[in-house]
Amino acid sequence: MTVRMSSTQNLLKTTEYNVAEISDIVGYESPLYFSRIFKKQNDVSSLEFRRQIQT
């Protein structure tokens, strides 16, 4: 797992930032590209990841 994805997961767990804000914080210029990469590496979308953490 990359440092970016680790940071992303941490931000999804601990903040209320939306996906576009998180993608910008971790250094992706495009939220769409970020979403594709996140799903490819984690097998779930970033929104689904956040829902799973909250339950």
MOGI-V929627 format. One record per run of one state. SS is the DSSP state (2 for helix, 1 for strand, 0 for the rest). FROM is the first residue (numbers start at 0). TO is the last residue. If there is no record, write none. Layout:
ss | from | to
SS | FROM | TO
SS | FROM | TO
This chain:
ss | from | to
0 | 0 | 1
2 | 2 | 13
0 | 14 | 17
2 | 18 | 24
0 | 25 | 29
2 | 30 | 41
0 | 42 | 44
2 | 45 | 53
0 | 54 | 54
